[in-house]
Amino acid sequence: MFQIISAVNYLHSFETQVLHRDIKLENMLLDEKENIKLADFGCANLVQSKSYRSTKLGTLAYMAPEIVKGQ
């Protein structure tokens, strides 16, 4: 879990932040030392401001219920 949080923190550390938008088990890879690597940035966005995204992206089965309901 620490490696996943560290990866997301790294993506958000730039002036233009990278939003992955599809973090799930299938998009995590293990290297030869069993370190987790995030993959599949097909749904990713680059943002300059801390604003909310209004589009629903990602895999429906992994979305929080409030996002599916539009809340």
C-alpha positions in Angstrom: 0.0 0.0 0.0 2.9 2.3 0.8 4.3 1.9 -2.7 0.9 2.8 -4.3 0.5 5.9 -2.2 4.1 6.9 -2.9 3.5 6.6 -6.6 0.3 8.7 -6.5 2.1 11.3 -4.3 4.9 11.4 -6.9 2.4 12.0 -9.8 0.8 14.8 -7.8 4.1 16.4 -6.8 4.7 18.3 -10.1 3.4 21.8 -10.9 1.3 20.1 -13.6 -0.1 17.2 -11.7 -0.8 13.8 -13.4 -4.1 12.3 -12.5 -4.1 8.5 -13.2 -7.9 8.1 -13.0 -7.9 4.3 -13.3 -5.9 2.8 -10.4 -6.9 -0.8 -10.0 -5.1 -4.1 -9.5 -4.9 -4.8 -13.2 -2.9 -1.6 -13.7 -0.2 -2.4 -11.2 2.8 -4.3 -12.2 5.6 -6.0 -10.2 9.2 -5.7 -11.1 11.9 -8.4 -10.4 12.3 -7.0 -6.9 8.5 -7.1 -6.3 8.2 -3.3 -6.4 4.8 -2.0 -7.6 4.7 0.1 -10.8 1.6 1.9 -12.0 0.7 1.2 -15.6 -1.9 2.2 -18.2 -2.1 5.9 -18.2 -4.7 5.9 -21.0 -7.3 7.7 -18.8 -4.8 10.1 -17.2 -5.1 13.9 -17.2 -2.7 16.7 -16.7 -4.0 19.5 -14.4 -2.6 22.7 -13.2 -5.3 23.6 -10.6 -6.8 21.6 -7.8 -10.2 21.3 -9.4 -12.5 18.4 -9.5 -13.0 16.4 -12.7 -16.6 16.2 -13.8 -16.3 13.2 -16.1 -16.7 9.6 -14.9 -13.7 7.6 -16.0 -12.3 4.3 -15.1 -13.7 0.8 -14.5 -17.3 0.8 -13.2 -16.7 -2.1 -10.9 -14.0 -0.2 -9.1 -15.8 3.2 -8.7 -17.1 4.4 -5.4 -20.9 4.2 -5.2 -21.2 8.0 -4.8 -19.4 8.6 -8.0 -21.6 6.1 -9.9 -24.7 7.9 -8.4 -23.3 11.3 -9.4 -23.0 12.7 -5.8 
